[in-house]
Amino acid sequence: MTRPARWLVALFAIIAARALAQARPAGAAPPATLAGLAGVIRDSLGQPIRLATLFVDGSSRTATSDDSGQFVLRGLSPGRNGFTITRIGYAPVSFETSLLPDSIIVLSIHMRSVQMLNTVKVTAERINAYLARTGFVDRRKMGLGSYLSPEHLDSISAGVFQPSALLEGVRGIDLRCGTGCKVLPHSALTSCLWLFVDGVSSGTVVQLDSLGLTPAGVAAIEVYDRPSIVPMEFQGALPQKTGRSFSTTGGCGAVAIWTKTRVP
């Protein structure tokens, strides 16, 4: 290429750059390249599920399904993302998918219904005897965690509609409620909370509202907001080795729910 030709190419590049700069407002950043997720949520019979809540793992972003079971969530980060869908009366659904820039992934999701447990009316004397046998009374005396007594729960259960709302204001709990409630650990020392119902491991506390429990059917609650204070009986799986390091699977706090359905 001759010297005059190189000069013309350089001049054209300068003119094009100035035109692009003038077309964009001063100080404006280039448009972000975002992704989206959409779909329809149905039950096992193929019927749409309304008011199911889609949570973006590790984020406060949510979406709620409409009367047709459809949802859409835009403005997400491209790449691998985790999601959880909850609805009272249905088992939660968790999944991961890779989102593409400037695209919306469309999914068809099915949820399995679970049996709603009836509220059981029992006397305070029987409840306290049951909690003493389960160790609740002794652990409350030690005071390592936060403890919601039967008396306290009975005083607030009439004003809430799902079990997660019973945890509002508890130390170490971040309760985010919209159409539904999402329970998150507030402590910087843990990123997850194991869930135990009547002493049986039931996944993580995210699944609390999907187990068919009613607020009036909860007898007592224990909350341990960091791994260092979790009693042995409420510790989850040990960390699993991944490559040269260990995952943080075992570094969770715990929430223990005691229900009136197990009171003899």
ABEGO torsion letter per residue (X at the ends): XBAAAAAAAAAAAAAAAAAAAAABBBGBBBBBBBBBBBEBBBBAAGBBBBGBBBBBBGBABBBBBBAAGBBBBBGBBBEBBBBBBBBBGBBBBBBBBBBBBGBBBBBBBBBBBBBBBBBBBBBAAAAAAAAAAAGAAAAAAAGABBBBBAAAAAAAAAABABAAAAABGBBGBBBBBBABBBBBBABAABABBBBBBGGBBAEBAAAAAAAGBBAAABABBBBBABAAABBAAABBBBBBBBEABBBAAABBBBBBBBBAAABX
